Amino acid sequence: MVSMTHAAWFFKMGDEFSEKFGGWVKLRNVLAHEYLDIKWKRIERFIQESEPYMRQFIKAAKQFLEREMSV
């Protein structure tokens, strides 16, 4: 199974993107393991700051799939 971080590397998204994207892994761990102590403001801020990176990742994934499907 390929992780999202590996996918970002595979799509050649760059170090800055991979670093920001790693935040999603941290958020997942908070949600899965510390759900009783969630700090909602922290989650809200993270989502707002991460949106451009998620859009960039989705765009790169679409472009990759379009290239692969056209072969």
RATA-V63810 format. One record per residue. N is the residue number from 1. RES is the residue in three letters. PHI is phi in whole degrees, -180 to 180 (999 if undefined). Layout:
n = <N/N>
res = <RES/RES>
phi = <PHI/PHI>
This chain:
n = <1/2/3/4/5/6/7/8/9/10/11/12/13/14/15/16/17/18/19/20/21/22/23/24/25/26/27/28/29/30/31/32/33/34/35/36/37/38/39/40/41/42/43/44/45/46/47/48/49/50/51/52/53/54/55/56/57/58/59/60/61/62/63/64/65/66/67/68/69/70/71>
res = <MET/VAL/SER/MET/THR/HIS/ALA/ALA/TRP/PHE/PHE/LYS/MET/GLY/ASP/GLU/PHE/SER/GLU/LYS/PHE/GLY/GLY/TRP/VAL/LYS/LEU/ARG/ASN/VAL/LEU/ALA/HIS/GLU/TYR/LEU/ASP/ILE/LYS/TRP/LYS/ARG/ILE/GLU/ARG/PHE/ILE/GLN/GLU/SER/GLU/PRO/TYR/MET/ARG/GLN/PHE/ILE/LYS/ALA/ALA/LYS/GLN/PHE/LEU/GLU/ARG/GLU/MET/SER/VAL>
phi = <999/-94/-80/-64/-64/-66/-63/-61/-64/-61/-80/58/-81/97/-67/-61/-62/-60/-64/-65/-65/-59/-61/-65/-65/-63/-62/-59/-65/-62/-65/-81/-117/-127/-59/-78/-112/-63/-101/-61/-64/-64/-66/-60/-62/-61/-62/-63/-74/-89/-53/-60/-70/-66/-62/-63/-64/-62/-62/-65/-64/-62/-63/-61/-64/-62/-64/-69/-76/-86/-79>
